[in-house]
Amino acid sequence: MRNLIRSRNFLIGAGFAVALAGLAVSQFVFQNSASAQAQAGMMAPKFEVDPFWPKPLPNHWVMGMSIGVYVDNNDHIWMVHRDQTIDRTISQLQHGQGGCCAAAPPVLEFDEAGNLLHAWGGPGPGYDWPESNHGIFVDYKGNVWIGGNGPDDSQVLKFTQDGKFIAQFGKSGARRKAGAAAEAGVEAASAGYQADSNDPVSFGRVAKIWVDPKANEAYISDGYLNHRVAVIDADTGKMKRWWGAYGNKPDDVPLGPYIPAAPHAQQFRNPVHCADMSEDGLIYVCDRVNDRMQVFTPQGKFVKEMYYKTNTLTDGSVWDIAFSMDPEQKWIFMADGVNENVVIIDRQTLTPVTTFGDGGNYAGEFHGVHSIAIDNEGNLFTTETYEGRRIQKFVYKGMAPVTKFDQGVPWPQS
């Protein structure tokens, strides 16, 4: 049976370690050339892009910003995209202006061969569909979870695999300031909205959900307005605990812009982009704009952290992670949506070993690589936001020597 305790978000960094006396903490900062030279002679997983995956969508459908991906227990690949972000020049059909094209439904399910199996999603009775959906997860019971990072999105949703509504946790619009007008697209505590990272009921623009089958708890990356990891009962939605960076009680005092040379921020920046559990019960949190990954116990005790390419500005370097499928989960595969590649990291040491991919619009390249997932065979799946707007498959080809740190586009060799 598929190992359901898999995570997609991980931090990278290595080069030097700083031990903090009295704390079980290690910190790694990546140094470009030094780290690459240090990996000479190492072996790492090798991948090749499948340029023919997935198969063409039916009905003249096209994808918008593709903002989440997960592989379920049956090796079905689930993704969510923003159907409202289809450019008008490619959506003439839905505007009655031509024969092509129209936005696909936001939730798409594929098989391993790239066949589209099901498509559903959008507003319906009894729940508040996100203004801007963000993240998808299929739990051990087969339920499909969806978050959202739009202005009013302070809820998470749960559906059956055929799109039947099950539950909504959190109230839409909970972060709106009384009497203030909303401003679409704002991802900060401003323009009519205010974070509350200690709210025991609702969220603040959720990036991702991950469900622990052993404890039946959902870890919420909360998120684009709030600054915390929140843990709820996966059946009732009752809030059980939450924490901020370093396990601190979260606060929402504005941190100002990220400055690489500044002291390490004691709270998460927006967005808190992932919070996934490894097989050995550690929670890996993507603190995206701080260019770091922090690791915690399930109770929120800080364990260690890693920094990666700390001069990365704008949207940061640590976007999403997946763990390798070996029993030890030796490898973390991290999506870096600014530097446009997937980073392969040694999980125990948090040392980056190599990368693949490059910026661009062709197969094996990325434009805003956002989310990453893995199947039972070790194949990786990525989705791209911004103008990327697609899903790609990278076929696992076994272990291979690391000849250079940046491998470039993983084009098929045969």
C-alpha positions as CSV (number, residue, x, y, z in Angstrom):
1,M,0.0,0.0,0.0
2,R,1.2,3.4,-0.8
3,N,3.1,5.1,1.9
4,L,0.8,7.9,2.9
5,I,3.1,9.8,5.1
6,R,4.9,11.8,2.3
7,S,5.8,15.4,2.3
8,R,6.3,17.8,-0.5
9,N,7.9,20.7,1.1
10,F,11.5,20.8,2.2
11,L,14.3,23.2,2.8
12,I,17.7,23.3,1.3
13,G,20.9,24.6,2.5
14,A,24.3,23.4,3.3
15,G,27.8,24.6,3.3
16,F,28.2,25.2,7.0
17,A,26.5,24.1,10.2
18,V,26.1,26.2,13.4
19,A,25.5,24.2,16.6
20,L,23.4,26.0,19.2
21,A,24.4,24.8,22.7
22,G,21.5,23.4,24.7
23,L,19.2,23.1,21.7
24,A,18.7,20.2,19.3
25,V,19.2,22.6,16.4
26,S,21.3,22.6,13.3
27,Q,21.4,25.3,10.7
28,F,22.7,25.1,7.2
29,V,23.5,27.9,4.7
30,F,24.2,27.0,1.1
31,Q,27.3,28.4,-0.5
32,N,27.1,28.0,-4.3
33,S,30.5,26.8,-5.4
34,A,31.6,25.2,-2.2
35,S,28.6,23.0,-1.9
36,A,28.8,21.9,-5.5
37,Q,32.5,21.0,-5.1
38,A,31.8,19.1,-1.9
39,Q,29.3,16.8,-3.7
40,A,31.9,15.5,-6.2
41,G,31.6,11.7,-6.5
42,M,28.2,11.5,-4.8
43,M,25.3,9.6,-6.1
44,A,21.8,11.1,-6.3
45,P,18.4,10.3,-7.9
46,K,18.3,11.0,-11.6
47,F,15.2,12.1,-13.6
48,E,14.1,12.6,-17.2
49,V,11.2,14.7,-18.3
50,D,8.3,12.9,-20.1
51,P,7.5,15.5,-22.8
52,F,4.3,13.5,-23.7
53,W,2.7,13.6,-20.3
54,P,-0.2,14.3,-19.7
55,K,-2.3,13.6,-22.8
56,P,-4.2,16.5,-24.3
57,L,-7.3,17.6,-22.3
58,P,-10.7,17.2,-23.9
59,N,-13.3,19.9,-24.7
60,H,-10.7,22.5,-25.8
61,W,-9.8,22.8,-22.1
62,V,-6.8,24.7,-20.9
63,M,-5.2,25.2,-17.5
64,G,-4.8,28.4,-15.5
65,M,-2.2,29.0,-12.7
66,S,-1.5,25.4,-11.5
67,I,-1.2,25.7,-7.8
68,G,-1.2,22.2,-6.2
69,V,-0.4,18.6,-6.9
70,Y,-0.6,15.3,-5.0
71,V,-0.4,11.6,-5.8
72,D,-2.9,9.4,-4.0
73,N,-2.7,5.8,-2.8
74,N,-3.7,4.5,-6.3
75,D,-1.0,6.5,-8.0
76,H,-3.6,8.8,-9.4
77,I,-2.2,12.3,-9.9
78,W,-4.4,15.1,-8.6
79,M,-3.9,18.8,-9.4
80,V,-5.7,22.0,-8.8
81,H,-5.5,25.1,-11.0
82,R,-7.1,28.6,-11.0
83,D,-9.7,28.4,-13.8
84,Q,-10.4,32.1,-13.4
85,T,-6.8,33.0,-14.5
86,I,-7.2,31.8,-18.2
87,D,-6.1,34.6,-20.4
88,R,-8.9,36.0,-22.5
89,T,-6.9,35.5,-25.7
90,I,-7.0,31.8,-25.2
91,S,-10.6,31.5,-23.8
92,Q,-12.6,32.8,-26.7
93,L,-14.9,29.8,-26.6
94,Q,-16.2,30.5,-23.1
95,H,-16.8,34.1,-24.1
96,G,-18.7,33.1,-27.2
97,Q,-16.1,34.7,-29.5
98,G,-14.6,31.6,-31.2
99,G,-14.1,27.9,-31.2
100,C,-11.3,27.7,-28.6
101,C,-10.7,27.5,-25.7
102,A,-12.3,27.2,-22.3
103,A,-11.0,26.8,-18.7
104,A,-10.9,23.2,-17.4
105,P,-12.6,22.6,-14.1
106,P,-10.3,23.4,-11.3
107,V,-9.7,19.9,-9.9
108,L,-8.2,17.4,-12.4
109,E,-7.3,13.7,-11.8
110,F,-5.0,11.8,-14.1
111,D,-3.8,8.2,-14.2
112,E,-0.1,7.3,-14.6
113,A,-0.4,7.2,-18.4
114,G,-1.6,10.8,-18.4
115,N,-5.3,10.1,-19.1
116,L,-7.7,12.5,-17.5
117,L,-10.0,10.5,-15.2
118,H,-12.2,13.1,-13.6
119,A,-12.6,16.9,-13.5
120,W,-14.7,18.9,-11.1
121,G,-14.8,21.8,-8.6
122,G,-16.0,25.3,-8.2
123,P,-18.8,27.0,-6.2
124,G,-21.7,24.9,-4.9
125,P,-24.3,24.7,-2.2
126,G,-23.2,24.5,1.4
127,Y,-19.6,25.7,1.1
128,D,-17.4,28.7,0.1
129,W,-15.2,27.7,-2.8
130,P,-11.9,29.6,-2.5
131,E,-11.6,32.9,-4.4
132,S,-8.1,31.7,-5.3
133,N,-7.6,28.0,-4.7
134,H,-4.2,26.9,-3.4
135,G,-3.0,23.4,-2.6
136,I,-4.6,19.9,-2.9
137,F,-4.2,16.8,-0.7
138,V,-5.8,13.4,-0.8
139,D,-5.9,11.8,2.7
140,Y,-5.7,8.2,3.8
141,K,-9.5,7.9,3.7
142,G,-9.6,9.2,0.1
143,N,-10.9,12.6,0.9
144,V,-9.7,15.6,-1.2
145,W,-8.7,18.7,0.7
146,I,-8.3,22.2,-0.9
147,G,-7.1,25.5,0.5
148,G,-7.2,29.0,-0.8
149,N,-5.2,32.2,-0.6
150,G,-7.7,34.8,-2.0
151,P,-8.7,37.9,0.1
152,D,-11.6,36.2,1.8
153,D,-10.2,32.7,2.0
154,S,-10.0,31.8,5.7
155,Q,-11.4,28.3,5.2
156,V,-10.4,24.8,4.1
157,L,-12.6,22.4,2.2
158,K,-13.0,18.6,2.1
159,F,-14.6,16.6,-0.7
160,T,-15.1,13.0,-1.9
161,Q,-13.0,12.0,-4.9
162,D,-16.0,12.6,-7.2
163,G,-16.4,16.2,-5.9
164,K,-19.2,15.7,-3.3
165,F,-18.9,18.2,-0.5
166,I,-18.0,16.8,2.9
167,A,-17.0,19.6,5.2
168,Q,-15.7,23.2,5.5
169,F,-13.5,24.2,8.4
170,G,-13.1,27.9,9.1
171,K,-15.4,30.8,8.0
172,S,-14.9,32.6,4.8
173,G,-14.2,36.3,5.3
174,A,-13.0,35.9,8.9
175,R,-10.0,38.1,8.3
176,R,-12.0,41.0,6.9
177,K,-11.8,44.2,8.9
178,A,-15.2,45.5,9.8
179,G,-16.4,48.2,7.5
180,A,-13.4,48.0,5.2
181,A,-13.5,47.3,1.5
182,A,-11.5,44.3,0.1
183,E,-8.7,44.7,-2.3
184,A,-8.4,41.7,-4.6
185,G,-5.0,40.0,-4.8
186,V,-3.5,41.5,-1.6
187,E,-1.4,39.0,0.3
188,A,-0.6,40.9,3.4
189,A,-2.4,42.3,6.5
190,S,-3.7,45.4,4.7
191,A,-6.4,46.7,2.4
192,G,-9.3,45.6,4.5
193,Y,-7.9,42.4,6.0
194,Q,-5.9,41.7,9.1
195,A,-4.1,38.5,10.1
196,D,-4.9,36.6,13.3
197,S,-2.4,33.8,13.8
198,N,-4.0,32.8,17.1
199,D,-7.6,32.4,15.9
200,P,-8.8,29.0,17.2
201,V,-11.5,28.6,14.5
202,S,-10.6,30.2,11.1
203,F,-7.5,30.5,9.0
204,G,-5.8,33.3,7.0
205,R,-5.2,32.3,3.4
206,V,-4.1,28.7,3.5
207,A,-1.3,27.4,1.2
208,K,-1.5,23.7,1.8
209,I,-2.9,20.8,3.8
210,W,-1.2,17.6,4.9
211,V,-3.1,14.8,6.9
212,D,-1.3,12.5,9.3
213,P,-3.1,9.1,9.1
214,K,-1.8,7.9,12.5
215,A,-3.2,10.8,14.5
216,N,-6.0,11.8,12.1
217,E,-4.7,15.4,12.2
218,A,-4.5,17.9,9.4
219,Y,-1.5,20.2,9.3
220,I,-2.5,23.6,7.8
221,S,0.1,25.9,6.2
222,D,-1.6,29.1,7.3
223,G,-0.2,30.9,5.3
224,Y,-0.5,33.9,3.0
225,L,-2.0,36.2,5.6
226,N,-1.5,34.4,8.9
227,H,2.0,33.3,10.0
228,R,1.7,29.8,11.5
229,V,1.3,26.1,11.2
230,A,-2.1,25.1,12.5
231,V,-3.2,21.5,13.4
232,I,-6.8,20.4,13.4
233,D,-8.8,17.2,13.9
234,A,-9.2,15.9,10.4
235,D,-12.8,14.8,11.1
236,T,-14.2,17.6,13.2
237,G,-12.0,20.5,12.2
238,K,-11.4,21.4,15.9
239,M,-8.2,23.4,16.3
240,K,-5.7,21.4,18.5
241,R,-2.5,23.5,18.4
242,W,-0.5,26.0,16.4
243,W,2.9,27.6,16.3
244,G,5.2,30.1,14.6
245,A,8.8,30.1,13.6
246,Y,11.2,28.4,16.0
247,G,8.1,27.1,17.8
248,N,7.3,30.6,19.1
249,K,3.8,31.8,19.7
250,P,3.0,33.4,16.4
251,D,2.4,37.1,16.1
252,D,1.4,39.2,13.1
253,V,3.7,42.2,13.6
254,P,4.9,43.2,10.1
255,L,8.5,42.1,9.6
256,G,9.2,44.5,6.7
257,P,10.9,43.3,3.5
258,Y,13.3,40.4,3.6
259,I,16.9,41.4,3.7
260,P,19.5,38.6,3.4
261,A,22.0,40.2,5.7
262,A,19.5,40.9,8.5
263,P,19.2,38.8,11.6
264,H,17.1,35.7,11.2
265,A,13.4,36.4,11.5
266,Q,11.8,35.0,14.6
267,Q,8.5,34.6,12.9
268,F,7.4,33.1,9.5
269,R,7.0,35.5,6.6
270,N,4.1,35.1,4.2
271,P,3.6,32.7,2.8
272,V,4.0,29.7,5.1
273,H,3.9,27.5,2.1
274,C,4.1,23.9,3.3
275,A,4.0,21.8,6.5
276,D,4.6,18.1,5.7
277,M,5.4,15.1,7.9
278,S,8.2,12.7,7.2
279,E,8.0,8.9,8.1
280,D,10.0,9.6,11.3
281,G,7.4,12.1,12.5
282,L,9.1,15.4,11.8
283,I,7.2,18.4,10.3
284,Y,9.1,20.2,7.5
285,V,7.8,23.8,7.0
286,C,8.5,25.9,3.9
287,D,9.2,29.5,5.1
288,R,9.3,30.6,1.5
289,V,10.3,34.2,1.5
290,N,12.8,33.7,4.3
291,D,14.7,31.2,2.1
292,R,14.6,28.6,4.8
293,M,13.0,25.3,5.9
294,Q,12.4,24.7,9.5
295,V,11.8,21.3,11.1
296,F,9.6,20.6,14.1
297,T,8.2,17.8,16.2
298,P,4.4,17.3,15.7
299,Q,3.9,19.3,18.9
300,G,5.7,22.3,17.4
301,K,9.1,22.0,19.1
302,F,11.8,23.4,16.9
303,V,14.5,20.9,15.8
304,K,16.6,22.4,13.1
305,E,16.6,24.7,10.1
306,M,18.2,25.1,6.8
307,Y,18.7,28.1,4.5
308,Y,19.0,28.0,0.7
309,K,20.2,30.6,-1.7
310,T,19.6,33.3,0.8
311,N,20.1,36.1,-1.7
312,T,16.9,35.0,-3.5
313,L,14.5,37.9,-3.2
314,T,10.9,38.4,-4.4
315,D,9.1,35.1,-3.8
316,G,11.9,33.2,-2.1
317,S,13.6,29.9,-2.8
318,V,11.7,27.3,-0.6
319,W,8.4,26.5,-2.2
320,D,7.3,22.9,-1.8
321,I,8.8,19.5,-1.0
322,A,8.3,15.8,-1.6
323,F,10.1,12.9,0.2
324,S,11.7,10.0,-1.6
325,M,9.8,6.7,-1.4
326,D,12.6,4.6,0.2
327,P,11.9,3.6,3.9
328,E,14.4,6.1,5.2
329,Q,13.2,8.9,2.9
330,K,16.8,9.8,2.3
331,W,16.0,12.5,-0.2
332,I,13.9,15.7,-0.2
333,F,12.9,17.1,-3.6
334,M,12.3,20.8,-3.3
335,A,10.6,23.1,-5.8
336,D,12.3,26.5,-6.1
337,G,10.0,28.7,-8.1
338,V,12.3,31.7,-8.4
339,N,15.5,30.0,-9.4
340,E,13.4,27.6,-11.5
341,N,14.6,24.1,-10.6
342,V,14.0,21.1,-8.3
343,V,16.7,20.8,-5.6
344,I,17.6,17.3,-4.4
345,I,18.6,17.4,-0.7
346,D,20.0,14.8,1.7
347,R,17.2,14.8,4.3
348,Q,19.3,13.9,7.4
349,T,21.9,16.6,6.9
350,L,19.7,19.0,4.9
351,T,22.5,19.3,2.4
352,P,21.6,20.1,-1.2
353,V,23.3,17.7,-3.6
354,T,22.2,18.6,-7.1
355,T,19.4,20.3,-9.0
356,F,17.5,19.7,-12.3
357,G,15.5,22.1,-14.5
358,D,15.9,25.6,-15.8
359,G,13.8,28.6,-16.6
360,G,11.7,28.4,-19.7
361,N,8.5,27.2,-21.3
362,Y,9.6,23.9,-22.9
363,A,9.5,20.4,-21.5
364,G,11.8,20.0,-18.5
365,E,12.0,23.8,-18.0
366,F,10.0,25.8,-15.4
367,H,8.1,29.1,-15.2
368,G,7.1,29.4,-11.5
369,V,7.5,25.8,-10.4
370,H,5.1,25.8,-7.5
371,S,4.2,22.4,-6.2
372,I,5.8,18.9,-6.3
373,A,4.6,15.3,-5.6
374,I,5.9,11.8,-5.9
375,D,4.4,8.4,-6.9
376,N,5.1,4.9,-5.7
377,E,7.8,4.4,-8.4
378,G,9.6,7.5,-7.5
379,N,8.4,9.6,-10.4
380,L,8.0,13.3,-9.7
381,F,5.2,15.6,-10.7
382,T,5.4,19.4,-10.7
383,T,2.9,22.2,-11.3
384,E,3.7,25.8,-12.4
385,T,2.0,29.0,-11.5
386,Y,2.3,32.5,-13.0
387,E,2.5,32.0,-16.8
388,G,3.7,28.4,-16.5
389,R,0.2,27.0,-16.1
390,R,0.9,23.3,-16.5
391,I,1.8,20.0,-14.9
392,Q,4.9,18.0,-15.8
393,K,6.1,14.4,-15.1
394,F,9.7,13.6,-14.4
395,V,10.5,9.8,-14.7
396,Y,12.8,8.3,-12.0
397,K,15.8,6.7,-13.8
398,G,17.6,5.3,-10.7
399,M,20.8,6.6,-9.0
400,A,23.6,8.3,-10.9
401,P,26.8,10.1,-10.1
402,V,26.6,13.9,-9.5
403,T,28.8,15.4,-12.1
404,K,27.8,19.0,-11.4
405,F,25.5,20.8,-9.0
406,D,23.1,22.3,-11.6
407,Q,22.2,19.4,-14.0
408,G,20.1,21.6,-16.3
409,V,17.1,20.4,-18.3
410,P,16.6,16.6,-17.7
411,W,16.0,15.7,-21.3
412,P,15.5,12.0,-22.2
413,Q,18.7,10.3,-23.1
414,S,17.2,7.7,-25.4
